Amino acid sequence: MKLLKYIFVAFSMLLFISFVGEETAKSSKGLQRDNTAPEIVLSDLSVQLDLTNFEEQYVLVNFWAAYDASSRATNVSLWNELKKMGTKDVAMVSVSFDDYPSIFEETIKMDGIDLVSQFNEPQGENSELFKEYQLEKGFTSYLLNKSGRIVAKNVTAEDLRRIMN
């Protein structure tokens, strides 16, 4: 019976170490703090945003998709937090990687978000933008300083409150 307990404990520790290693690997993938964020160019060329044009503001760049519940919830949470903060110091640029603009538009309506800061990349995960930001699997958000450098990654509403206060 003692042997079974030791095996269980050892197995649990291995799972934990594996999980921590995977989470560390996830957070180290893609662009990192102090990198300059690439400009945002959507495949249909209707939008081209040079993120350094927001000279007097921080820019919150968020990538998401309607089919990814976690990234969608983050998008709503960040948008609501900025609205609640009422600050002019942070501009939001949010890009959905939904393949169909109709899904993107319906999702924005259902979530009650203003379209002004929301954009859709219809080529989804196959787009150049997805590759430039090295998103691989999953989505993230970046807070950029006034010169377009990344100051925070995987930003939450709580992080935004803490950083901007």
Secondary structure by P-SEA (a helix, b strand, c coil): caaaaaaaaaaaaaaaaaaaaaaaaaaaccccccccccccccccccccccccccccbbbbbbbbccccaaaaaaaaaaaaaaaaaccccbbbbbbbccccaaaaaaaaaaaccccccccccccccccaaaaaaccccccbbbbbccccccccccccaaaaaaaac
